[in-house]
Amino acid sequence: MPQADPPTPSPQAAPPSEAARALRRAMLGDAYIDANAAPAGTVAADFQDYITTVAWGAWARGGALSPRDRSLLVLAMTAAMGRMEEFRLHASVRERTGVTEEELDELLFQIAGYCGAPAGLAARRALKEVRDGREGPGA
């Protein structure tokens, strides 16, 4: 049974870049955001802010897709493109987006069916790494 969707910050509550940053932090967690913050006043920080505003701004704007729906789409698209680092990141925070373990398992079949066996196998290996890291090897 799908979990309840986490609340989506109101896009009217803050400027788009602030709403995107707040949502990114809520979904990925303080530890990840703080550990990966670019030094202030650098081109790297400007680039990080741009990516956050564009990518997470799509989430923060609201609309008909829930955070769970958006998360499943991001997982499928990153797997299809072979972006396993991003796939692992989003799979590791699936609870914050409302995606269940069962939905991740089912998503593997969709990835393999529509993106090919190599993409499905790579996503399966990445998901196993995430689960092993969370629960210990062989879980």
PyMOL commands that set and color helices and strands:
alter all, ss='L'
color gray80, all
select helices_A, chain A and resi 11-13+16-28+30-35+43-60+67-80+84-92+94-97+101-115+117-135
alter helices_A, ss='H'
color red, helices_A
deselect
rebuild
show_as cartoon
